[in-house]
Amino acid sequence: MLCSVSYAGPGDHIRVGDAVIAPRIALGFEYRTNPAQMASDVIGGPDMTISPSLDISAEGPELAFGFGGKWAMRKFFGPKLTSLDRYSDFTINGDFDVFRKRVVGFKIRENCALLGDPNEDLLYGNPALEVNQPAYHTRFRNQMGGALVLRAGPTLEFDLGASWAFDDYSTASNNTTASEDAKVKLESLNRRHTYGPEITALWTFFPRSALVLDGEYLFNSWADNSIDTSGNSSESLGDSLEIPNSQHFKIMTGLRGRLTERMVVILMLGYGTGNYGDKSLNVSGVDGLLTTLQLRYDLGASHKLSVGYQKGFLDSFFTNYVSYNYIHAGLESRYGTRFGSNIKILTRFEGYEGQVERNDILLQAQGDFSVDLADWATLSTGVWWIERGSNTSSVEYDDVNIHLLAGFTY
């Protein structure tokens, strides 16, 4: 597969036989009005970001694979924001599709990431754990899976597999304050193993459209089912926060693919249930309809409209689970050969259930404008706005992000 090297100029990537190697780097500056996403005592300021990445992909008759890696650095300028500096965030992912044209084959996937977030949708600001000092947690996640592939003819495929994931959540220690000109002091809060069988059936009845059946039964097992909260000031918690183990069953079926030259759809409906163990408080579990509806329509050669809706639930690291309804819309446009714009509106309704109960609404609006300076260089600028409303006032915030970014690829 990898037999010869083709030399190309910047923007054309590097080609080695069937493989394409694409190195990239993005760097820029932002100004954020509330980077710590605080409900009060808001501090704004600028930061610098640098993010190099590398993608490798190849596709042959027997083997297809992809590999990607990205490192991200963020440096804030301001004496009260340096606790939010990040130098070690990364993502690594890979996937293999072996014997892809034979009756029996197999697939392998791997994803590993270390991410530091001002808690956009999780724990930040929650009085339950008194983590609203520098506003932030990190999450290390390693996820891998594999499947045996059975092909009953050219149009019918069954993937019988399993997956495993490990999550390690770290949060700011209680002895770190927002006014400190120092790094956030992180302490491991909890760790989770998620594992179980998965199945996918795919019937390609048109060349670019398929009927799909996806199912999974996953076990969520926490290292600590009871977290000591005796030193916090939240009277609603008492001396401990209970984090129960659970089992999640989800099955969905529907249509996925390109119906016309201009229209791509995903129409999936299903059912899911989550059962929680003896440590569960206030709620025993969740069950109900699962939905994924997405439509992308090409208004012309230069404009693409997308809309979508998703309904589901996820396990949570500070309570039992979060159920959500997610609505989004976007318009991507090109103006001539060099200019482009991207507008997005997103809304998510969240309901947290368990010992910690919350009802949140997350609103986001994003607008970006870009210019291709060359085939290998792009300059973009934009404004993003995000707001979280909640019946728990300590997690509410507004944040505006104004940015200027440059991207380069070989």
RODO-2510 file (C-alpha; in nm, 4 decimals, decimal comma):
residues 410
     n   res          X          Y          Z
     1     m     0,0000     0,0000     0,0000
     2     l     0,2794     0,2413     0,0909
     3     c     0,5127     0,2115    -0,2034
     4     s     0,5939     0,5529    -0,3482
     5     v     0,6194     0,9136    -0,2434
     6     s     0,4577     1,2008    -0,4315
     7     y     0,5931     1,5452    -0,3554
     8     a     0,3363     1,8251    -0,3535
     9     g     0,3245     2,1874    -0,2623
    10     p     0,1670     2,3396     0,0501
    11     g    -0,2054     2,2721     0,0677
    12     d    -0,1868     1,9530    -0,1393
    13     h    -0,0798     1,7365     0,1594
    14     i     0,1828     1,4628     0,1439
    15     r     0,0999     1,1465    -0,0493
    16     v     0,2815     0,8180     0,0090
    17     g     0,1271     0,5472    -0,2058
    18     d    -0,2387     0,5266    -0,1011
    19     a    -0,1764     0,7290     0,2156
    20     v    -0,2468     1,0995     0,2588
    21     i    -0,0593     1,2851     0,5343
    22     a    -0,1984     1,6257     0,6335
    23     p    -0,0053     1,8327     0,8905
    24     r    -0,1794     2,1465     1,0145
    25     i    -0,1329     2,4219     1,2680
    26     a    -0,3810     2,6799     1,3959
    27     l    -0,2933     2,9816     1,6067
    28     g    -0,4696     3,2952     1,7099
    29     f    -0,5992     3,5301     1,9740
    30     e    -0,9309     3,5502     2,1567
    31     y    -1,1006     3,7909     2,3908
    32     r    -1,3573     3,6338     2,6215
    33     t    -1,5847     3,8245     2,8554
    34     n    -1,6226     3,5329     3,0989
    35     p    -1,3668     3,2576     3,0257
    36     a    -1,4213     3,0939     3,3644
    37     q    -1,7979     3,0867     3,3013
    38     m    -1,8723     3,2304     3,6450
    39     a    -2,2155     3,3301     3,7687
    40     s    -2,0682     3,6281     3,9572
    41     d    -1,7332     3,8056     4,0020
    42     v    -1,6884     3,7865     3,6259
    43     i    -1,3405     3,8545     3,4844
    44     g    -1,2730     3,8937     3,1124
    45     g    -0,9479     3,8908     2,9216
    46     p    -0,7490     3,7865     2,6146
    47     d    -0,5746     3,4589     2,5452
    48     m    -0,3524     3,3012     2,2813
    49     t    -0,4121     2,9564     2,1306
    50     i    -0,1794     2,7234     1,9401
    51     s    -0,2966     2,3875     1,8063
    52     p    -0,0847     2,1685     1,5758
    53     s    -0,2398     1,8515     1,4343
    54     l    -0,1598     1,5607     1,2041
    55     d    -0,3994     1,3391     1,0066
    56     i    -0,3034     1,0238     0,8153
    57     s    -0,5476     0,8215     0,6068
    58     a    -0,5279     0,5462     0,3474
    59     e    -0,7799     0,3374     0,1599
    60     g    -0,7085     0,0199    -0,0333
    61     p    -0,9092    -0,2825    -0,1469
    62     e    -0,8310    -0,4843     0,1691
    63     l    -0,7461    -0,2225     0,4322
    64     a    -0,8567     0,1291     0,5190
    65     f    -0,7240     0,3204     0,8156
    66     g    -0,7207     0,6658     0,9643
    67     f    -0,5069     0,8250     1,2332
    68     g    -0,5292     1,1698     1,3855
    69     g    -0,3556     1,3606     1,6609
    70     k    -0,3970     1,7108     1,7980
    71     w    -0,2349     1,9102     2,0780
    72     a    -0,3832     2,2340     2,2106
    73     m    -0,2291     2,5133     2,4172
    74     r    -0,4101     2,8126     2,5647
    75     k    -0,2351     3,0978     2,7462
    76     f    -0,4325     3,3757     2,9181
    77     f    -0,3010     3,7293     2,9665
    78     g    -0,4218     3,8657     3,2966
    79     p    -0,3174     3,8182     3,6602
    80     k    -0,6497     3,6612     3,7598
    81     l    -0,6875     3,4289     3,4605
    82     t    -0,3574     3,2400     3,4470
    83     s    -0,5144     2,9627     3,6545
    84     l    -0,7028     2,8715     3,3353
    85     d    -0,3873     2,8214     3,1265
    86     r    -0,3722     2,4863     2,9479
    87     y    -0,0611     2,3226     2,8038
    88     s    -0,1434     1,9509     2,7904
    89     d    -0,4795     1,9072     2,6155
    90     f    -0,4625     1,6499     2,3360
    91     t    -0,6689     1,4080     2,1295
    92     i    -0,5491     1,0932     1,9514
    93     n    -0,7743     0,8719     1,7413
    94     g    -0,7396     0,5817     1,5035
    95     d    -0,9568     0,3345     1,3147
    96     f    -0,8924     0,0266     1,1003
    97     d    -1,1234    -0,1528     0,8582
    98     v    -0,9613    -0,4865     0,7658
    99     f    -1,0735    -0,7234     0,4865
   100     r    -1,3258    -0,4602     0,3884
   101     k    -1,4388    -0,6359     0,0701
   102     r    -1,4564    -0,9921     0,2058
   103     v    -1,7473    -1,1826     0,3579
   104     v    -1,5795    -1,1715     0,7011
   105     g    -1,3748    -0,8757     0,8222
   106     f    -1,3197    -0,6720     1,1358
   107     k    -1,3014    -0,3124     1,2541
   108     i    -1,1003    -0,1532     1,5346
   109     r    -1,1260     0,1999     1,6722
   110     e    -0,9393     0,3935     1,9425
   111     n    -0,9812     0,7432     2,0848
   112     c    -0,7806     0,9001     2,3657
   113     a    -0,8146     1,2570     2,4927
   114     l    -0,7209     1,4876     2,7781
   115     l    -0,9448     1,7937     2,7845
   116     g    -0,9683     2,0865     3,0216
   117     d    -1,2996     2,2664     3,0276
   118     p    -1,4624     2,5492     3,2052
   119     n    -1,7585     2,3221     3,2708
   120     e    -1,9730     2,4086     2,9733
   121     d    -2,2314     2,1459     3,0548
   122     l    -2,1205     1,9513     3,3597
   123     l    -2,0091     2,0313     3,7132
   124     y    -1,8764     2,3871     3,7079
   125     g    -2,0407     2,6215     3,9523
   126     n    -2,2507     2,3461     4,1078
   127     p    -2,2741     2,4144     4,4814
   128     a    -2,2895     2,0395     4,5324
   129     l    -1,9121     2,0032     4,5252
   130     e    -1,7961     2,3613     4,5856
   131     v    -1,6039     2,3694     4,2586
   132     n    -1,6962     2,7224     4,1561
   133     q    -1,3587     2,8711     4,2467
   134     p    -1,1524     2,8633     3,9272
   135     a    -1,4357     2,7105     3,7375
   136     y    -1,2978     2,4079     3,5813
   137     h    -1,2388     2,0379     3,5495
   138     t    -1,0293     1,8072     3,3373
   139     r    -1,1330     1,4779     3,1868
   140     f    -0,9069     1,2027     3,0620
   141     r    -1,0924     0,9597     2,8358
   142     n    -0,9743     0,6484     2,6575
   143     q    -1,2287     0,4688     2,4399
   144     m    -1,1747     0,1636     2,2239
   145     g    -1,3924    -0,0830     2,0395
   146     g    -1,3927    -0,3579     1,7840
   147     a    -1,6377    -0,5536     1,5734
   148     l    -1,6568    -0,8683     1,3653
   149     v    -1,8050    -0,7754     1,0271
   150     l    -2,0297    -1,0190     0,8384
   151     r    -2,1352    -0,9281     0,4840
   152     a    -2,4331    -1,1176     0,3418
   153     g    -2,3964    -0,9941    -0,0118
   154     p    -2,2985    -0,6528    -0,1473
   155     t    -2,5776    -0,4592     0,0291
   156     l    -2,6206    -0,6213     0,3745
   157     e    -2,3682    -0,5893     0,6587
   158     f    -2,3713    -0,6889     1,0289
   159     d    -2,1194    -0,5544     1,2827
   160     l    -2,1036    -0,7597     1,6051
   161     g    -1,8740    -0,5951     1,8563
   162     a    -1,8033    -0,4453     2,1959
   163     s    -1,6601    -0,1261     2,3420
   164     w    -1,4774    -0,0143     2,6540
   165     a    -1,4139     0,3367     2,7833
   166     f    -1,2286     0,4784     3,0831
   167     d    -1,2987     0,8274     3,2209
   168     d    -1,0999     1,0046     3,4920
   169     y    -1,2494     1,3328     3,6152
   170     s    -1,0382     1,5836     3,8072
   171     t    -1,1779     1,9006     3,9618
   172     a    -1,0333     2,2092     4,1248
   173     s    -0,9420     2,1500     4,4864
   174     n    -1,1233     2,3532     4,7489
   175     n    -0,8035     2,5322     4,8514
   176     t    -0,7682     2,7014     4,5093
   177     t    -0,9352     3,0394     4,4677
   178     a    -1,0212     3,2408     4,1596
   179     s    -0,7974     3,5289     4,2639
   180     e    -0,4801     3,3199     4,2774
   181     d    -0,2231     3,3913     4,0077
   182     a    -0,1358     3,0232     3,9836
   183     k    -0,2385     2,7078     3,8098
   184     v    -0,5575     2,5343     3,9096
   185     k    -0,4880     2,2711     4,1731
   186     l    -0,6606     1,9595     4,0462
   187     e    -0,7645     1,6555     4,2446
   188     s    -0,9045     1,3323     4,1040
   189     l    -1,2769     1,3224     4,1756
   190     n    -1,3854     0,9884     4,0310
   191     r    -1,3162     0,7287     3,7639
   192     r    -1,5568     0,5291     3,5486
   193     h    -1,5374     0,2175     3,3326
   194     t    -1,8026     0,1813     3,0607
   195     y    -1,8219    -0,1442     2,8672
   196     g    -2,0633    -0,3698     2,6839
   197     p    -2,1749    -0,5245     2,3535
   198     e    -2,2763    -0,3328     2,0407
   199     i    -2,4496    -0,4346     1,7185
   200     t    -2,5060    -0,2572     1,3870
   201     a    -2,7003    -0,3795     1,0835
   202     l    -2,6752    -0,1900     0,7546
   203     w    -2,8807    -0,2478     0,4395
   204     t    -2,7664    -0,0284     0,1512
   205     f    -3,0759    -0,0232    -0,0694
   206     f    -2,9524     0,2757    -0,2749
   207     p    -2,5881     0,3434    -0,3649
   208     r    -2,5646     0,6259    -0,1108
   209     s    -2,8547     0,5482     0,1287
   210     a    -2,9052     0,2754     0,3873
   211     l    -3,1470     0,1441     0,6480
   212     v    -2,9639     0,1177     0,9801
   213     l    -3,0146    -0,0626     1,3123
   214     d    -2,7879     0,0353     1,6054
   215     g    -2,8010    -0,1244     1,9494
   216     e    -2,5874    -0,1267     2,2647
   217     y    -2,6007    -0,2487     2,6249
   218     l    -2,3454    -0,0636     2,8369
   219     f    -2,2414    -0,0986     3,2011
   220     n    -2,1229     0,2139     3,3862
   221     s    -1,9054     0,1244     3,6853
   222     w    -1,7665     0,4004     3,9117
   223     a    -1,4568     0,3661     4,1299
   224     d    -1,6276     0,5592     4,4131
   225     n    -2,0022     0,5312     4,4612
   226     s    -1,9967     0,7728     4,7541
   227     i    -1,7983     1,0991     4,7535
   228     d    -1,7280     1,2769     5,0815
   229     t    -1,8938     1,6216     5,0831
   230     s    -1,8917     1,6789     5,4592
   231     g    -1,6709     1,9878     5,4250
   232     n    -1,8887     2,1805     5,1795
   233     s    -2,1538     2,4383     5,2552
   234     s    -2,4378     2,2826     5,0566
   235     e    -2,7009     2,1749     5,3071
   236     s    -2,8895     1,9744     5,0443
   237     l    -2,6111     1,7174     5,0085
   238     g    -2,5366     1,6174     5,3623
   239     d    -2,2096     1,4357     5,4200
   240     s    -2,1870     1,2439     5,0926
   241     l    -2,2733     1,2529     4,7240
   242     e    -2,3966     0,9187     4,5927
   243     i    -2,2846     0,8183     4,2408
   244     p    -2,4574     0,4909     4,1459
   245     n    -2,3498     0,2349     3,8892
   246     s    -2,5902     0,1800     3,6013
   247     q    -2,6790    -0,0185     3,2916
   248     h    -2,7880     0,1600     2,9732
   249     f    -2,9727    -0,0094     2,6886
   250     k    -3,0293     0,1839     2,3647
   251     i    -3,1602     0,0724     2,0267
   252     m    -3,2324     0,2909     1,7231
   253     t    -3,3329     0,2284     1,3637
   254     g    -3,3924     0,4460     1,0611
   255     l    -3,2589     0,5924     0,7394
   256     r    -2,9193     0,7436     0,6721
   257     g    -2,7706     0,8742     0,3488
   258     r    -2,8048     1,1001     0,0457
   259     l    -3,1588     1,0931    -0,0917
   260     t    -3,0983     1,3386    -0,3756
   261     e    -2,8005     1,5239    -0,5148
   262     r    -2,8813     1,8125    -0,2811
   263     m    -3,0239     1,6444     0,0301
   264     v    -2,8545     1,4311     0,2970
   265     v    -3,0633     1,2987     0,5875
   266     i    -3,0354     1,1019     0,9113
   267     l    -3,3742     0,9872     1,0435
   268     m    -3,3338     0,7608     1,3487
   269     l    -3,5888     0,6643     1,6148
   270     g    -3,5506     0,4255     1,9049
   271     y    -3,5868     0,3441     2,2711
   272     g    -3,3502     0,3662     2,5645
   273     t    -3,3510     0,2768     2,9313
   274     g    -3,1074     0,3356     3,2168
   275     n    -3,1237     0,1343     3,5388
   276     y    -2,9407     0,2614     3,8468
   277     g    -2,8128     0,0684     4,1473
   278     d    -2,8639     0,0749     4,5216
   279     k    -2,6720     0,4021     4,5633
   280     s    -2,9305     0,5872     4,3533
   281     l    -3,1230     0,8604     4,5344
   282     n    -3,4450     1,0378     4,4306
   283     v    -3,4728     0,8525     4,0992
   284     s    -3,4343     0,4882     3,9985
   285     g    -3,3710     0,5299     3,6272
   286     v    -3,4754     0,6678     3,2923
   287     d    -3,6532     0,5308     2,9870
   288     g    -3,8095     0,6804     2,6795
   289     l    -3,7859     0,7764     2,3151
   290     l    -3,4501     0,8348     2,1455
   291     t    -3,4414     1,0554     1,8374
   292     t    -3,1834     1,1786     1,5879
   293     l    -3,3123     1,3917     1,2989
   294     q    -3,0680     1,5743     1,0727
   295     l    -3,1075     1,7349     0,7326
   296     r    -2,8482     1,9005     0,5130
   297     y    -2,9679     2,0703     0,1970
   298     d    -2,7508     2,2320    -0,0682
   299     l    -2,9263     2,5552    -0,1610
   300     g    -2,6814     2,5914    -0,4466
   301     a    -2,3179     2,5406    -0,5224
   302     s    -2,2193     2,7939    -0,2555
   303     h    -2,4702     2,7551     0,0292
   304     k    -2,5436     2,4579     0,2584
   305     l    -2,8272     2,4632     0,5124
   306     s    -2,8355     2,2165     0,8025
   307     v    -3,0951     2,1595     1,0757
   308     g    -3,1226     1,8909     1,3397
   309     y    -3,2848     1,7609     1,6563
   310     q    -3,1596     1,5017     1,9027
   311     k    -3,3209     1,3528     2,2127
   312     g    -3,1404     1,1180     2,4508
   313     f    -2,9709     1,0718     2,7874
   314     l    -2,6178     1,0244     2,9235
   315     d    -2,4601     0,9074     3,2470
   316     s    -2,3348     1,1955     3,4651
   317     f    -2,0326     1,2133     3,6943
   318     f    -2,1983     1,4322     3,9604
   319     t    -2,5502     1,2854     3,9686
   320     n    -2,7356     0,9939     3,8069
   321     y    -2,7916     1,1101     3,4487
   322     v    -2,8758     1,4019     3,2231
   323     s    -3,1566     1,3839     2,9664
   324     y    -3,1424     1,6345     2,6838
   325     n    -3,3227     1,7810     2,3834
   326     y    -3,0795     1,9381     2,1385
   327     i    -3,1840     2,1645     1,8480
   328     h    -2,9418     2,3200     1,6011
   329     a    -2,9333     2,5008     1,2674
   330     g    -2,6538     2,6320     1,0500
   331     l    -2,5757     2,7970     0,7188
   332     e    -2,2372     2,7529     0,5513
   333     s    -2,1638     2,9765     0,2532
   334     r    -1,8884     3,0476     0,0031
   335     y    -1,8452     3,3767    -0,1825
   336     g    -1,6283     3,3313    -0,4868
   337     t    -1,3159     3,1208    -0,4463
   338     r    -1,1646     3,2869    -0,1383
   339     f    -1,4321     3,3975     0,1080
   340     g    -1,6663     3,2022     0,3313
   341     s    -1,8988     3,2322     0,6297
   342     n    -2,0473     2,9939     0,8833
   343     i    -2,3468     3,0756     1,1055
   344     k    -2,4813     2,8411     1,3746
   345     i    -2,7588     2,8549     1,6347
   346     l    -2,7779     2,5840     1,9009
   347     t    -3,0149     2,5190     2,1912
   348     r    -2,9989     2,2370     2,4441
   349     f    -3,2542     2,1640     2,7172
   350     e    -3,1012     1,9558     2,9973
   351     g    -3,2563     1,7793     3,2950
   352     y    -3,0216     1,6383     3,5606
   353     e    -3,1697     1,3714     3,7874
   354     g    -3,0352     1,2043     4,1005
   355     q    -2,9103     1,3481     4,4276
   356     v    -2,8249     1,6668     4,2355
   357     e    -3,1264     1,7904     4,0370
   358     r    -3,1130     2,0715     3,7815
   359     n    -3,2993     2,2016     3,4774
   360     d    -3,0827     2,4027     3,2376
   361     i    -3,1175     2,5758     2,9018
   362     l    -2,7999     2,6284     2,7013
   363     l    -2,8114     2,8836     2,4170
   364     q    -2,5318     2,9368     2,1646
   365     a    -2,4907     3,1574     1,8586
   366     q    -2,1801     3,1521     1,6402
   367     g    -2,0771     3,3609     1,3425
   368     d    -1,7480     3,3257     1,1542
   369     f    -1,6059     3,4809     0,8396
   370     s    -1,2983     3,3374     0,6650
   371     v    -1,0689     3,4242     0,3774
   372     d    -0,8374     3,1799     0,2012
   373     l    -0,5104     3,3691     0,1663
   374     a    -0,3676     3,0756    -0,0296
   375     d    -0,4343     2,7070    -0,0824
   376     w    -0,2437     2,6431     0,2412
   377     a    -0,3402     2,9446     0,4575
   378     t    -0,6741     3,0637     0,5974
   379     l    -0,7570     3,3633     0,8162
   380     s    -1,0854     3,3690     1,0095
   381     t    -1,2579     3,5965     1,2556
   382     g    -1,5856     3,5711     1,4399
   383     v    -1,7989     3,6171     1,7469
   384     w    -1,9476     3,3382     1,9599
   385     w    -2,2007     3,3835     2,2385
   386     i    -2,3057     3,1278     2,4957
   387     e    -2,5546     3,1546     2,7816
   388     r    -2,6633     2,9003     3,0403
   389     g    -2,9867     2,9499     3,2299
   390     s    -3,0779     2,7220     3,5183
   391     n    -3,2992     2,6800     3,8204
   392     t    -2,9672     2,6638     4,0111
   393     s    -2,8449     3,0222     3,9916
   394     s    -2,4800     2,9403     4,0701
   395     v    -2,4316     2,7667     3,7315
   396     e    -2,5771     3,0476     3,5176
   397     y    -2,3405     3,2505     3,3022
   398     d    -2,2920     3,4509     2,9823
   399     d    -1,9740     3,4445     2,7756
   400     v    -1,8816     3,6250     2,4526
   401     n    -1,5823     3,5050     2,2502
   402     i    -1,4260     3,7374     1,9903
   403     h    -1,1448     3,5703     1,7989
   404     l    -0,8955     3,6039     1,5157
   405     l    -0,7398     3,2762     1,4001
   406     a    -0,4948     3,1687     1,1313
   407     g    -0,4673     2,8155     0,9955
   408     f    -0,1907     2,6618     0,7868
   409     t    -0,1743     2,3204     0,6203
   410     y     0,0815     2,1451     0,4068
***
